[in-house]
Structure formats: C-alpha cells, structure tokens
Amino acid sequence: MIDTEVLVSEVVGRGTVLAGRYRVLSPVVSDLEGASAWQATDQILDRPVRVRILEHGAVAPALDAARRAALVTDSRLVRVLDVGTHEGYGYVVSEQLVGPSLARLVAQTPLTAEQARAVVGEAASALEVARRRGVHHLALRPSVLHVSPDGRVLLGGLALDAALLGDSGGDARSTTRADAVGLVRLLYAALTGLWPADPRAPQTPGGETLPPAPIVNGAPVAPADLVPGVPNDLDTLCVVTLGPNDDGPHSPGELVRELEPWGEIRASVPDPSALGGPVTAQFPPTGAAAPGGGIPVPDENDEQDTAPVTVQRHSVRSAFEQQDPPGANRPGTPPPATPSRTSSLGAAAATTQLPPTPAAPPEPAPLPPVLPTVVRRPVVRSTVPSASSSVPPIPPLPPAVHAAAVAPPPVAPPGPRPDAFDFGDVIGAETTPPSKLRFDPTALVLIVVVVVVIIGVILAFRALFSSIDPTGSSPDTDTAQTSAAPSEPAAPPAAEPEAPVAPVGGAPVIASATTIDPSDADGEHQEDVAKAYDSDPATFWYTQTYKRDDFAGFKDAVGYAITLTTKTTVSTVTLHSNSTGGNVEIRATDAANPTAGAVLASGPFGPDAVFTLNPATETQSIVLWITQLPTAPDGGFRLELTEIALS
C-alpha cells in the first residue's frame, strides 16, 4: 500500500544538501505515488523542515502549484518555504508537520461532535482564506489534516497534492465546490472513523488510511446511523452534501457558516501504544492488526478484510490520553481500569489472548489523592454492509468472550457526557466527603447579623445628626431644599438634544441608520442599529465577534451609514464605545457607495472618541467605515457602539 511504504529517491538520500542549506536526514511516510517525503534540517536557521522530492509524473505543474500555495499566508496552512530542482528532481520544502493526523486521531474512536465541528471548522476557515487568493486544495483526506499538541489545526498539501494526482481543477465553481465537499468528507470521518470515498475520484488516497464507509443507494450511510449522539445539524450536513444531488455548501466559507460557532480545540499527547504503532509511523502496518486493537490497513489480497464496515466496534479508548505536567494538582478521582477493546476484525486474536478472570481483583496500589478522570466516548459501529460488498457480516463474539473483553471494573466511572468536548477530555470528579456538602447556616446567620448591625449604626447616626441640626429646619424644609438644589445646575443638560427632534440652529439630528457588510446583504445585527443613537448608553449596536482584528480574513471592513433629517454642516463626530483600539474612517457618503469620497477623519475607538472633520462638511449622510476591529471587554474583536453624537 502506498501509505505504508517509504519511497526512497535514487538521487536524494541521507546527507544530501538541497539549495546549499537543507540537509536531508531520514525518509518518512508518503501517501502519494511519485513523491517521497523526508525529514530535514535548515542549516541556516537551525530548524527542522519537511522535504518532498518529486521524482516523476506532473513535476512541473506540482512545482508551480507549490509556488502558488506559498503566497497564501495562514497559521493553519503548512507554510511552503522553498521550491526548486536538484539534479533533475523537483523538491518542495515546507514547515514540519507536528501532531497526529485525523486518520490517527480517529483510529481508536471518533472525535466528539464538538471537537469534529471545531477541527473541520478551522480547516474550512483556512481554505476560505486560500480560496480568496485563487488557491484550492482539491486532495483533502485524513492524512493531510493534523492537530498539533497545542490544539492548532495544520493542513498540508495545499494545491501541491492535487497537482501530483493530476487534478487540474477546472473552473472556479467546481474547484470551490470540491474543497467544500472534501471538508464534509473529513467531517464524516471525524464523526465516524470511516472514510466516505468518492467513487468518481478513486485516485485520492483517503480511503487507504481509514476503513471505507458503508454505501447505500450510492451514498454513505448517515453518521447518526453509525455512531450514536451525532447532532442533527452535522448529520444532515453530511447526508445532504455527500448525497447524489449537488446540495450542501458550495465553498469553504459557506461551510464555516454552517459549522460556527465552535469552541476551543483541546489536544493531548497521543499514547503510542494506543495508536497501534511506533510514533514515527503515521499508519499501522499493512494487513496487520495494530497492538491494542488498532485498526488494520486492509491487505490488497485479503478479501475478508476488505469489508470493515460490517464490523461492530465496541471501543472505549480515546485517541489521546491527557498528560498533566509534573506536579500538577488537578481535581479528580483515580481513573478506573480501562476495559479491553474488542473488534470483530481481530475476534480470533481476542479469543485466544484474553487472560483468565482472576478469582478476586488484586488490591490496588496506593494512588495520589488527585488524579484526572478520562472521559471516553463509546463507539458502536453499524453493521450495515456496503452495497458493493457481498461479504456477510462477521459474527459478534460469543457472549462469554464479549463479557470478559468489555466487562467494566467493579467500580464503574460516571457515564460520559454526550457533549464531551475533548479528544481525551479530562474532568475532575467530586471528591469532597458528603459530610462537607451539608448546608451550614452559621455563615448565613453571621452575615444577617452584620447587615442588621450596619443598618442600625447608619440609622443611629442619621438620628443623632438630625437632632442637633443648627438650622432647626423641619423635614419638610429639608425636602424642599434638597429638591430645589439640583434645579439650578439642571439647566445646561436640558439644552443638549437627547432625542431626534427638529434641528435647532442647524444642529445635525440622526433620522435613521443602516449597517454595511460587503459579504452579506443583510448587514451585521441590523436589528440593533438604532441602539447607537437612542440616547441610552446602556444599549449599543455591535458587530460580530472575530478571532482577529482583520475580520479573520472573511471581509475587509464593515460600515455604519447614518442619514440625517436634513442636510446640515457636520464638524465633529463623537463615538462612545465599550471597545478600544481598531480603526474607523469617516466619509460624507451613503450606504450605496461607502468608500466614495475623501476620508474626513480616522482613528481608533474609545469610550469617548472625538473626531474632527477636516474640513467641516455639509451633508445629509455619513458613513463610519470600520477597517480594523477594536477589542471588546471580553477580549474578542468586536465593536460595541453605545452612542453617536454629531455637531
């Protein structure tokens, strides 16, 4: 199989130096025919890199595709560092891929729905950035999507892999749709651990890294029919997109809107023994069952192993095991013993290797008082066979063997939450003795006593000072004086316009407003647009929240268009905001042409940001063009505009 062989070049080998700086060290697994992959080091910057040697096939188009991919900058895309030729062979130098691939992450058990949403959502966001620069992937598969130990998504092979496979792409619509469908296939794989291969594109080697998904009526079986707990929206998205019709998202950006919002990706260091092979190998050896019940790669000559979709897996292992740093003190109880994993792919092995059940469990060794409890997601694979396979389902284990293989320990852990969030989500189990959980009224009584004493002291002081008032005024007089006192300074605020009324002396008054979003005709939160000039500082209009101040690459800017009651001279614009920083440009134009005309004023947002128009302009419409998002109080990038004042 391609994905389990290391293709070694005849010209490039250990010790070869490319471009006078990249020293080749050792070969690594490559799943593309005609290209070998190597670990190397950049001798100038003293950093590890990855080198791909293009030996035959579409070498020139592949090098051109790599150069185009190098122009796309996104932290989630593996960066291309150098492209060139060496003794007639092409080479591409890129950043080193860190972290396991999606194929390894789901080798033991699928991801939780929330983690699958987050991982594929980040990948879709990265490909949307590439799409806007005219670059597409077109060869998405589980082996190119990685998750680093710090929870970052890394996507490799942009444009290059498709060129090596001979995929020219086609028009913009078809290439964009192909990436959107490929991302949904990755989502299906993350939810089920099965690869829904496209029968029309057999050259994509995605199905060689995961068992194929069962096909019924020409479409993959719905994820919810294979794995319990798949949310309806994700299940429908997979069924509609991978069905026979041209439905579902037609671009990575549309898929982002289908998946958002998603949470943080939490990744841990994988346990090599649980992944069924050495750390340096990306996939288990061909035709062999991985240690610990890993998924074997089907042998080309083994007919029985080509129907893994008929297997009913009972897995309680996670693809990751959470590892705490030394000395970490996290709440929790000692983890229960993990039941043995049984797969019908290795039923015979499981039957012969099961240890005898001991008469009594040994006394457990003393454990620290605080240890993490790993929440694992059970997986039940459907036994629906592939429509293209006539191999009958492998019978399940005998009851006695099955019970011995998956019997839980004497003390079962709490059941996993259906919304478990992590690959190896670690939560602390409550260890507080029940006696400490009983309600103790002492603190409440003390608080009540203190409050009563304070109120009594306040009342006593008020009575004391009112009895020796030198003026001898009665309470009625005091009340009259108190109410009369604020009447004098109340005059200046009354002169300020507090609501949209008829202009007094040519003062500008806001009649209406609208939002402008270049990527969405409905604008951003149009329903709250009037809250920015309703004279109530407690209400505000706000933009969507983004992960970066440049709108995360989805758009260049957003606008807020103001229409005045009459054409009036405007000299200053005051913007009261809960956000700080960013940048806004002020123009005397309208929503139809938000960037027309000269920029009269610009600058960052603040609690009371005053912008003086240069020059003062007679206009009936003003546009606030927000080119950089400020920072909101919660740390996200969002504008909260409480009030707008014009003069």
Helices and strands as residue ranges (DSSP letters): G 2-4, E 17-18, E 22-28, E 35-42, E 47-54, H 59-70, E 80-86, E 89-95, H 102-105, H 113-131, G 142-144, E 145-147, E 153-155, H 160-164, H 172-192, G 205-208, E 215-216, E 219-220, H 223-226, H 232-241, H 252-259, G 272-275, G 304-306, G 308-310, E 314-315, G 344-346, H 347-353, E 373-374, E 379-380, H 399-406, E 426-427, G 434-437, H 442-467, H 475-484, G 485-487, H 491-495, E 510-516, G 526-532, E 541-542, G 551-553, E 558-577, E 581-587, E 601-605, E 609-628, E 640-646
